[in-house]
Amino acid sequence: MSRLFDPENKFWNFIGKIADVTCMSFLWVGTSLPLVTMGAATTAFYSYTMHQVRDTEGGILSGYFKAFRHNFKKATLLWLLEVAGLAFFAADLVGVWNLFLFLGGLPAILVGALVLCLTFLFLGCTFYIWPLLAVFEFPLKKLLTNSFVMAVGNLPVTLTLALVWALAGVGCFYLSGVFFVWVGLAIFASSYFVDMVFKKYTGELAEEEAAWKQKQEERRQRRKLQKNKML
């Protein structure tokens, strides 16, 4: 019985993580209000929850805003690309639906199936790209490539992540006043599944990250030499 009230008990440890996620949800919605900063806010959220999964989380405020500032530029660019992609596929789905209503038949069904598959693939990539940005130092092109490889190569996990976010969507619909808490819980739950996928690619991702950092360092050294020559 005494173990039930032990602070180190796994149950209470998990409850503590949920409480931290709830607090983080308020931070997320506050820093996402300009909308253009939603990418950086989401990356910072994933940065904290990925540490939670590995039991290496630190302070909420310091960890969140450090990740927010560090990934701001790249996350904002990715967010703008994601918004453009969502708008593109939403327009395609509306167009396919109108095509089906006016023409119907097998061609409309085939086009609709193709658009649905591409839309799901796009959404699948978004499930991985934010955690990738939060955990690894990759250029934009590598982030996009790795998210695609993970979404396609781990289809059961991708489908599970889709279910997690669908349930969060249902929660947002019925309890829209606390939608940000549902988003936070979805990010927290997703982090466990994404971490499982990351472990499959640990060596490969670490090598890619080290190679990219080395290239960046070489570029800095060349720029420094050029500046010295100019002086």
C-alpha positions as CSV (number, residue, x, y, z in Angstrom):
1,M,0.0,0.0,0.0
2,S,2.9,2.4,0.8
3,R,4.2,2.0,-2.7
4,L,1.0,3.4,-4.1
5,F,1.7,6.8,-2.6
6,D,5.4,6.6,-3.4
7,P,6.4,9.7,-5.6
8,E,8.7,7.4,-7.6
9,N,5.8,5.1,-8.4
10,K,5.4,4.7,-12.2
11,F,1.7,5.6,-12.0
12,W,2.3,8.9,-10.3
13,N,5.3,9.6,-12.5
14,F,2.9,9.2,-15.5
15,I,0.3,11.5,-13.9
16,G,3.0,14.0,-13.3
17,K,3.9,13.9,-17.0
18,I,0.2,14.4,-17.9
19,A,0.1,17.5,-15.6
20,D,3.3,18.9,-17.3
21,V,1.7,18.3,-20.7
22,T,-1.4,20.2,-19.6
23,C,0.7,23.2,-18.5
24,M,2.7,22.9,-21.8
25,S,-0.6,23.1,-23.7
26,F,-1.3,26.6,-22.3
27,L,2.2,27.6,-23.4
28,W,1.6,26.2,-26.8
29,V,-1.6,28.0,-27.4
30,G,-0.1,31.3,-26.1
31,T,2.9,31.1,-28.3
32,S,0.8,30.0,-31.3
33,L,-1.6,32.9,-31.3
34,P,0.1,34.8,-34.1
35,L,-0.4,31.6,-36.1
36,V,2.8,32.1,-38.0
37,T,4.7,30.9,-34.9
38,M,2.7,27.7,-34.6
39,G,5.5,25.7,-36.2
40,A,8.0,26.8,-33.6
41,A,5.5,26.2,-30.8
42,T,4.8,22.7,-32.0
43,T,8.5,21.9,-32.3
44,A,9.1,23.2,-28.8
45,F,6.2,21.1,-27.5
46,Y,7.6,17.9,-29.2
47,S,11.1,18.8,-27.9
48,Y,9.8,18.5,-24.3
49,T,7.6,15.5,-24.8
50,M,10.3,13.5,-26.6
51,H,12.5,14.2,-23.5
52,Q,9.5,13.0,-21.3
53,V,9.4,9.7,-23.2
54,R,13.0,9.2,-22.3
55,D,12.6,10.5,-18.8
56,T,15.2,13.3,-19.4
57,E,12.9,16.3,-19.3
58,G,14.0,19.4,-17.4
59,G,12.2,22.6,-16.5
60,I,9.1,23.3,-18.5
61,L,9.6,27.0,-19.2
62,S,13.4,26.9,-19.8
63,G,13.2,23.8,-22.0
64,Y,10.2,25.1,-24.0
65,F,11.5,28.6,-24.8
66,K,15.0,27.3,-25.5
67,A,13.7,24.9,-28.2
68,F,11.3,27.6,-29.4
69,R,14.1,30.1,-30.1
70,H,16.6,27.5,-31.4
71,N,14.2,26.1,-34.1
72,F,12.2,29.3,-34.8
73,K,13.4,30.0,-38.4
74,K,13.3,26.4,-39.7
75,A,10.1,25.6,-37.9
76,T,8.4,28.7,-39.3
77,L,9.4,27.9,-42.9
78,L,8.2,24.3,-42.4
79,W,4.9,25.6,-41.0
80,L,4.3,27.8,-44.0
81,L,5.0,24.9,-46.3
82,E,2.6,22.7,-44.3
83,V,-0.1,25.3,-44.5
84,A,0.4,25.6,-48.3
85,G,0.2,21.8,-48.5
86,L,-2.9,21.6,-46.5
87,A,-4.6,24.2,-48.6
88,F,-3.5,22.4,-51.8
89,F,-4.9,19.1,-50.7
90,A,-8.1,20.6,-49.3
91,A,-8.7,22.2,-52.6
92,D,-8.0,18.9,-54.4
93,L,-10.4,17.0,-52.2
94,V,-13.2,19.6,-52.8
95,G,-12.5,19.4,-56.6
96,V,-12.6,15.6,-56.5
97,W,-15.9,15.6,-54.6
98,N,-17.4,18.0,-57.1
99,L,-16.1,15.8,-59.9
100,F,-17.8,12.8,-58.3
101,L,-21.1,14.7,-57.9
102,F,-21.2,15.9,-61.5
103,L,-19.7,13.0,-63.4
104,G,-19.4,10.0,-61.1
105,G,-18.2,6.7,-62.4
106,L,-15.0,4.9,-62.2
107,P,-12.7,7.7,-63.3
108,A,-13.9,10.0,-60.5
109,I,-13.5,7.2,-58.0
110,L,-9.9,6.5,-59.1
111,V,-9.0,10.1,-59.0
112,G,-10.5,10.4,-55.6
113,A,-8.6,7.4,-54.3
114,L,-5.4,8.8,-55.6
115,V,-5.9,12.2,-54.0
116,L,-6.9,10.5,-50.7
117,C,-3.7,8.4,-50.7
118,L,-1.5,11.5,-51.5
119,T,-3.3,13.5,-48.8
120,F,-2.7,10.7,-46.2
121,L,0.9,10.5,-47.2
122,F,1.3,14.2,-46.8
123,L,-0.3,14.1,-43.3
124,G,1.8,11.0,-42.5
125,C,5.0,13.1,-43.1
126,T,3.7,15.8,-40.8
127,F,3.5,13.3,-38.0
128,Y,7.3,12.8,-38.1
129,I,8.7,16.1,-39.3
130,W,8.1,18.1,-36.1
131,P,9.7,15.5,-33.8
132,L,12.6,15.2,-36.3
133,L,13.1,18.9,-36.1
134,A,12.8,18.9,-32.3
135,V,15.4,16.1,-31.8
136,F,17.9,16.3,-34.7
137,E,19.9,19.0,-36.5
138,F,19.0,18.5,-40.1
139,P,18.7,20.8,-43.1
140,L,15.2,21.3,-44.5
141,K,15.6,18.9,-47.4
142,K,16.8,16.1,-45.1
143,L,13.9,16.7,-42.7
144,L,11.4,16.3,-45.6
145,T,13.2,13.2,-46.9
146,N,13.4,11.4,-43.5
147,S,9.8,12.2,-42.7
148,F,8.7,10.6,-46.0
149,V,10.9,7.5,-45.4
150,M,9.5,7.1,-41.9
151,A,5.9,7.6,-42.9
152,V,6.1,5.0,-45.7
153,G,8.5,2.6,-44.0
154,N,6.5,2.4,-40.8
155,L,2.9,2.3,-42.1
156,P,1.3,0.6,-39.0
157,V,2.8,3.3,-36.7
158,T,1.7,6.0,-39.2
159,L,-1.9,4.7,-39.1
160,T,-1.7,4.6,-35.3
161,L,-0.6,8.2,-35.3
162,A,-3.5,9.1,-37.6
163,L,-5.9,7.4,-35.1
164,V,-4.4,9.4,-32.2
165,W,-4.9,12.7,-34.0
166,A,-8.4,11.7,-35.2
167,L,-9.3,11.0,-31.5
168,A,-7.9,14.4,-30.6
169,G,-10.0,15.9,-33.4
170,V,-13.1,14.3,-31.9
171,G,-12.1,15.7,-28.5
172,C,-11.6,19.2,-30.0
173,F,-15.1,19.0,-31.7
174,Y,-17.0,18.1,-28.5
175,L,-14.9,20.1,-26.1
176,S,-13.6,22.9,-28.2
177,G,-13.0,25.2,-25.3
178,V,-10.0,23.2,-24.2
179,F,-8.9,22.2,-27.7
180,F,-5.3,22.9,-26.9
181,V,-5.3,20.3,-24.1
182,W,-6.4,17.7,-26.7
183,V,-3.6,18.8,-29.0
184,G,-1.1,18.5,-26.1
185,L,-2.3,15.0,-25.2
186,A,-2.0,14.0,-28.9
187,I,1.6,15.3,-29.1
188,F,2.4,13.5,-25.9
189,A,0.9,10.2,-27.0
190,S,2.5,10.5,-30.5
191,S,5.9,11.0,-29.0
192,Y,5.9,7.4,-27.6
193,F,5.2,6.0,-31.0
194,V,7.6,8.3,-32.8
195,D,10.4,7.5,-30.4
196,M,9.9,3.8,-31.2
197,V,10.5,4.6,-34.9
198,F,13.5,6.8,-34.1
199,K,15.1,4.0,-32.3
200,K,15.0,1.9,-35.5
201,Y,17.1,4.6,-37.3
202,T,19.3,5.6,-34.4
203,G,22.6,4.9,-36.0
204,E,21.7,6.2,-39.4
205,L,20.2,9.4,-38.1
206,A,23.1,10.1,-35.8
207,E,25.6,9.6,-38.7
208,E,23.5,11.9,-40.9
209,E,23.4,14.5,-38.2
210,A,27.1,14.3,-37.6
211,A,27.9,14.6,-41.3
212,W,25.6,17.7,-41.6
213,K,27.2,19.4,-38.6
214,Q,30.7,18.7,-40.0
215,K,29.7,20.3,-43.3
216,Q,28.3,23.3,-41.4
217,E,31.5,23.7,-39.5
218,E,33.6,23.4,-42.7
219,R,31.5,26.2,-44.2
220,R,32.0,28.4,-41.2
221,Q,35.7,27.8,-41.3
222,R,35.8,28.7,-45.0
223,R,33.8,31.9,-44.4
224,K,36.1,32.8,-41.6
225,L,39.2,32.3,-43.8
226,Q,37.6,34.4,-46.6
227,K,36.9,37.2,-44.1
228,N,40.5,37.1,-42.8
229,K,41.8,37.3,-46.4
230,M,39.6,40.3,-47.2
231,L,41.0,42.1,-44.1
